[in-house]
Amino acid sequence: MPEQAFEPGVLLVDRQRHWTYRLPPRLRDLALLARWDRPIGTWLLLLPCWWGMALVEPGWPSPGLAALFALGAVAMRGAGCTINDMVDRDLDAQVARTRNRPIAAGRVSLLGAGAFTLAQCAVGLLVLTQLPLQAAGVALLSVPLVLVYPFMKRITWWPQAVLGLTFNWGVLVGAMAVAGELRFEVLLLYLAGLFWTLGYDTIYAHQDKEDDALIGVRSTALRLGTQSRAWIAGFYATSLLLIGAAGWLAGKGPLLAPGLLVVAALLGHQVRRVDLDDPADCLRHFRANRTVGLAVVAALLAGNLTLPG
């Protein structure tokens, strides 16, 4: 594909200016495969790990462990995206937003993409060796979900649910790394992440609904249609209730409540303001979920603080 795809004014809607655009073409294509130019996905994979840590940690979580999860999130999100692009190469070529992805456009071969996937998985495996054995074992249990997710849009209207199960697995791993066990409140927080993902990824899927309908790809955006806003509100409300229940069962203090009010305000803003017929606006509100996820971490940590007197 010609280099003009990366010139100003020709960037696709899901791309943003980033340091990766200054790399040599071959390295740049690998960076695009791993979505290093779109870090929101890495945040959405990382934040549930921090949720799990913050839920079971009675004090301040280990910065070293938090950094390990960050490195693992970069590696495994990149590997997952590369696998997804290998599986979806023919579909991507038919969608305006994705047709210039490196594999779909023919700039990276399947062999090269496979080798890059193995390299990223090697980094993820290195991170696993630094985790407690139980946490590493829980992390490995997510591999089947990672492998089947790219096929879900072909067989179910709810691929976003499978993504939620996959992307929020970090709640379980983070909690296990800190506490060495999976308590009931951890499972509630995992479900909270699932409903959060159902909300934000339905917004994301509305970017492609016209192309998806033409080529036969399924999504919650198409399944829910004009009722999407109400469903997204329900997903977010359920997530918020489950986060609150998980925090209460974990013994968090009264400062959890004002933190969750902030989360509720952020989610409510998305529900009210997103224009589901405007791809750029959908992308903007989707990306806003990094702030939502960080606000959840802050709320859970605030619940560890005691009020004076």
C-alpha positions as CSV (number, residue, x, y, z in Angstrom):
1,M,0.0,0.0,0.0
2,P,1.3,3.5,-0.7
3,E,2.7,5.6,2.1
4,Q,0.1,8.2,1.6
5,A,-2.2,6.3,4.0
6,F,-0.1,7.9,6.7
7,E,-0.1,11.4,5.5
8,P,-2.2,14.2,7.2
9,G,-5.8,14.2,6.2
10,V,-5.8,10.6,5.1
11,L,-5.6,8.9,8.5
12,L,-8.5,6.5,9.1
13,V,-11.0,7.4,11.8
14,D,-9.5,4.9,14.4
15,R,-6.0,6.2,14.0
16,Q,-4.4,9.1,15.9
17,R,-1.0,10.8,15.5
18,H,1.6,8.9,17.5
19,W,5.3,8.4,17.7
20,T,5.0,5.1,15.8
21,Y,4.4,7.1,12.6
22,R,8.0,8.2,12.7
23,L,9.3,4.6,12.6
24,P,10.7,3.0,9.4
25,P,7.9,1.4,7.3
26,R,8.5,-2.2,8.4
27,L,8.7,-1.4,12.1
28,R,5.7,1.0,11.8
29,D,3.6,-1.8,10.3
30,L,4.4,-4.1,13.3
31,A,3.6,-1.2,15.7
32,L,0.3,-0.8,13.9
33,L,-0.4,-4.5,14.2
34,A,0.1,-4.3,17.9
35,R,-2.0,-1.1,18.1
36,W,0.8,0.8,19.8
37,D,-0.6,3.9,18.1
38,R,-4.0,3.3,19.8
39,P,-3.1,2.8,23.5
40,I,-6.7,2.8,24.7
41,G,-7.0,-1.0,24.2
42,T,-3.9,-1.5,26.4
43,W,-5.5,0.6,29.1
44,L,-8.7,-1.3,28.9
45,L,-6.8,-4.6,29.3
46,L,-4.6,-3.2,32.1
47,L,-7.2,-1.5,34.3
48,P,-9.1,-4.6,35.3
49,C,-5.7,-6.0,36.7
50,W,-5.4,-2.8,38.8
51,W,-9.1,-3.2,39.8
52,G,-8.4,-6.6,41.2
53,M,-5.3,-5.5,43.0
54,A,-7.1,-2.4,44.5
55,L,-10.1,-4.5,45.6
56,V,-8.2,-7.0,47.8
57,E,-5.4,-4.8,48.9
58,P,-6.1,-3.2,52.3
59,G,-3.4,-0.6,51.7
60,W,-1.4,0.8,48.8
61,P,-0.8,-1.8,46.0
62,S,2.8,-2.7,45.0
63,P,4.1,-0.3,42.2
64,G,6.3,-3.1,41.0
65,L,3.4,-5.5,40.5
66,A,1.3,-2.7,38.9
67,A,4.2,-2.1,36.4
68,L,4.5,-5.8,35.6
69,F,0.8,-5.9,34.7
70,A,1.4,-2.8,32.5
71,L,4.1,-4.6,30.5
72,G,2.0,-7.7,30.2
73,A,-0.9,-5.7,29.0
74,V,1.1,-4.1,26.2
75,A,2.5,-7.5,25.1
76,M,-0.7,-9.5,25.3
77,R,-3.0,-6.8,23.8
78,G,-0.5,-6.5,20.9
79,A,-0.5,-10.3,20.5
80,G,-4.3,-10.5,20.6
81,C,-4.7,-7.7,18.0
82,T,-2.2,-9.4,15.7
83,I,-4.1,-12.7,16.0
84,N,-7.3,-10.8,15.4
85,D,-5.9,-9.2,12.2
86,M,-4.7,-12.5,10.9
87,V,-8.1,-14.1,11.3
88,D,-10.0,-11.0,10.1
89,R,-7.8,-10.0,7.2
90,D,-10.5,-10.6,4.5
91,L,-13.2,-8.9,6.5
92,D,-10.9,-6.0,7.4
93,A,-10.3,-5.4,3.7
94,Q,-14.0,-4.7,3.2
95,V,-14.4,-2.2,6.0
96,A,-13.4,1.4,5.5
97,R,-12.0,1.8,9.0
98,T,-9.8,-1.3,8.9
99,R,-8.9,-1.8,5.2
100,N,-5.5,-0.2,5.6
101,R,-4.4,-2.5,8.5
102,P,-1.0,-4.0,7.6
103,I,-2.2,-7.6,7.0
104,A,-5.4,-6.7,5.2
105,A,-3.5,-4.2,3.0
106,G,-0.8,-6.8,2.2
107,R,2.1,-5.0,3.8
108,V,2.7,-7.8,6.4
109,S,2.6,-11.5,5.6
110,L,0.9,-14.1,7.7
111,L,4.3,-15.6,8.4
112,G,5.7,-12.3,9.6
113,A,2.6,-11.6,11.7
114,G,2.9,-15.1,13.3
115,A,6.5,-14.5,14.2
116,F,5.6,-11.1,15.7
117,T,2.8,-12.8,17.7
118,L,5.3,-15.3,19.1
119,A,7.7,-12.5,20.1
120,Q,5.0,-10.7,22.0
121,C,3.8,-13.9,23.7
122,A,7.4,-14.4,24.8
123,V,7.3,-11.1,26.6
124,G,4.0,-12.0,28.2
125,L,5.4,-15.3,29.3
126,L,8.4,-13.5,30.9
127,V,5.9,-11.4,32.9
128,L,4.1,-14.5,34.0
129,T,7.3,-15.9,35.4
130,Q,7.5,-12.9,37.7
131,L,4.0,-13.5,39.2
132,P,3.1,-15.8,42.0
133,L,2.5,-19.3,40.7
134,Q,-1.3,-19.2,41.4
135,A,-1.7,-15.9,39.6
136,A,0.3,-17.2,36.6
137,G,-2.0,-20.2,36.4
138,V,-5.1,-18.1,36.4
139,A,-3.6,-15.9,33.7
140,L,-3.0,-19.0,31.4
141,L,-6.6,-20.0,31.7
142,S,-7.5,-17.0,29.6
143,V,-5.7,-18.3,26.5
144,P,-8.8,-20.1,25.1
145,L,-10.8,-16.9,25.3
146,V,-8.1,-15.0,23.5
147,L,-8.0,-17.6,20.7
148,V,-11.8,-17.9,20.2
149,Y,-12.7,-14.2,20.4
150,P,-11.8,-13.3,16.8
151,F,-14.3,-15.8,15.5
152,M,-17.3,-14.7,17.7
153,K,-18.4,-11.9,15.4
154,R,-19.2,-14.6,12.8
155,I,-21.4,-16.8,15.0
156,T,-23.1,-14.6,17.6
157,W,-24.7,-11.1,17.9
158,W,-22.8,-10.8,21.3
159,P,-19.1,-10.9,20.5
160,Q,-18.8,-8.0,23.0
161,A,-19.7,-10.4,25.8
162,V,-16.8,-12.7,24.9
163,L,-14.5,-9.6,24.7
164,G,-15.7,-8.7,28.2
165,L,-14.9,-12.1,29.5
166,T,-11.4,-11.9,28.0
167,F,-10.5,-8.3,28.7
168,N,-11.5,-8.4,32.3
169,W,-9.7,-11.6,33.2
170,G,-7.1,-9.3,34.7
171,V,-9.4,-8.7,37.7
172,L,-8.9,-12.4,38.6
173,V,-5.2,-12.3,38.0
174,G,-4.6,-9.1,39.9
175,A,-6.6,-10.3,42.9
176,M,-4.9,-13.7,42.9
177,A,-1.4,-12.0,42.7
178,V,-2.2,-10.0,45.8
179,A,-4.4,-12.2,48.0
180,G,-3.6,-15.7,46.7
181,E,-7.3,-16.6,46.4
182,L,-10.4,-15.7,44.5
183,R,-13.1,-14.4,46.9
184,F,-16.7,-13.9,45.9
185,E,-16.3,-10.1,45.7
186,V,-13.6,-10.7,43.1
187,L,-16.0,-12.6,40.9
188,L,-18.5,-9.7,41.3
189,L,-15.9,-7.3,40.2
190,Y,-15.1,-9.5,37.2
191,L,-18.8,-9.4,36.2
192,A,-18.8,-5.7,36.7
193,G,-16.0,-5.5,34.1
194,L,-18.0,-7.7,31.8
195,F,-20.9,-5.3,31.8
196,W,-18.6,-2.3,31.5
197,T,-17.1,-3.8,28.4
198,L,-20.6,-4.6,27.0
199,G,-21.3,-0.9,27.3
200,Y,-18.1,0.7,25.9
201,D,-17.7,-1.9,23.1
202,T,-21.2,-1.5,21.9
203,I,-20.4,2.2,21.5
204,Y,-17.2,1.2,19.6
205,A,-19.1,-1.2,17.4
206,H,-21.5,1.5,16.2
207,Q,-18.5,2.9,14.2
208,D,-18.7,-0.1,11.8
209,K,-22.4,-0.9,11.8
210,E,-23.1,0.0,8.2
211,D,-20.1,-2.0,6.8
212,D,-20.8,-4.9,9.2
213,A,-24.3,-5.2,8.1
214,L,-23.2,-5.4,4.4
215,I,-20.5,-8.1,5.0
216,G,-22.5,-10.1,7.6
217,V,-20.4,-9.4,10.7
218,R,-22.5,-9.5,13.9
219,S,-22.3,-7.1,16.9
220,T,-24.4,-5.8,19.8
221,A,-24.6,-2.5,17.8
222,L,-26.5,-4.3,15.1
223,R,-28.5,-6.5,17.4
224,L,-29.6,-3.7,19.7
225,G,-30.0,-1.1,17.0
226,T,-32.0,2.0,18.0
227,Q,-32.4,0.6,21.5
228,S,-28.6,0.7,22.0
229,R,-28.5,3.8,24.2
230,A,-31.0,2.2,26.7
231,W,-29.0,-1.0,26.8
232,I,-25.7,0.8,27.2
233,A,-27.3,2.6,30.2
234,G,-28.3,-0.7,31.6
235,F,-24.9,-2.3,31.1
236,Y,-23.2,0.7,32.8
237,A,-25.7,0.8,35.7
238,T,-25.2,-3.0,36.3
239,S,-21.5,-2.6,36.3
240,L,-21.7,0.3,38.8
241,L,-23.9,-1.7,41.2
242,L,-21.6,-4.7,41.0
243,I,-18.5,-2.6,41.7
244,G,-20.3,-1.2,44.7
245,A,-21.3,-4.6,45.9
246,A,-17.8,-6.0,45.5
247,G,-16.3,-3.0,47.4
248,W,-18.8,-3.5,50.2
249,L,-18.1,-7.2,50.5
250,A,-14.4,-6.4,50.5
251,G,-14.9,-4.1,53.5
252,K,-14.1,-0.9,51.8
253,G,-14.8,2.3,53.8
254,P,-17.3,5.1,53.3
255,L,-15.0,7.0,50.8
256,L,-15.8,4.4,48.2
257,A,-19.2,5.9,47.7
258,P,-18.1,9.4,46.5
259,G,-15.6,7.7,44.3
260,L,-18.4,5.7,42.7
261,L,-20.5,8.8,42.2
262,V,-17.7,10.2,40.1
263,V,-17.7,6.9,38.0
264,A,-21.5,7.2,37.7
265,A,-21.2,10.8,36.4
266,L,-18.6,9.8,33.8
267,L,-20.6,6.9,32.6
268,G,-23.8,8.9,32.6
269,H,-22.1,11.5,30.4
270,Q,-21.3,8.9,27.8
271,V,-24.9,7.6,27.7
272,R,-26.4,11.0,27.4
273,R,-24.0,12.6,24.9
274,V,-22.6,9.9,22.6
275,D,-23.9,10.2,19.0
276,L,-24.2,6.6,17.9
277,D,-24.5,7.6,14.3
278,D,-21.2,9.6,14.3
279,P,-18.2,7.2,14.2
280,A,-15.8,9.9,15.4
281,D,-18.0,10.7,18.4
282,C,-18.3,7.0,19.2
283,L,-14.6,6.7,19.2
284,R,-14.2,9.7,21.4
285,H,-16.6,8.3,24.0
286,F,-15.1,4.9,23.8
287,R,-11.6,6.3,24.6
288,A,-13.1,8.1,27.6
289,N,-13.3,4.8,29.3
290,R,-9.7,5.0,30.3
291,T,-10.7,7.8,32.7
292,V,-13.7,5.7,33.9
293,G,-11.4,2.7,34.6
294,L,-8.9,4.9,36.5
295,A,-11.7,6.4,38.5
296,V,-12.8,2.9,39.6
297,V,-9.2,2.2,40.8
298,A,-9.2,5.5,42.7
299,A,-12.6,4.8,44.2
300,L,-11.5,1.3,45.4
301,L,-8.3,2.7,46.9
302,A,-10.2,5.6,48.5
303,G,-12.2,2.9,50.3
304,N,-9.1,1.9,52.1
305,L,-8.8,5.4,53.7
306,T,-10.3,6.1,57.1
307,L,-12.1,9.4,57.9
308,P,-10.6,11.5,60.7
309,G,-12.2,11.2,64.1
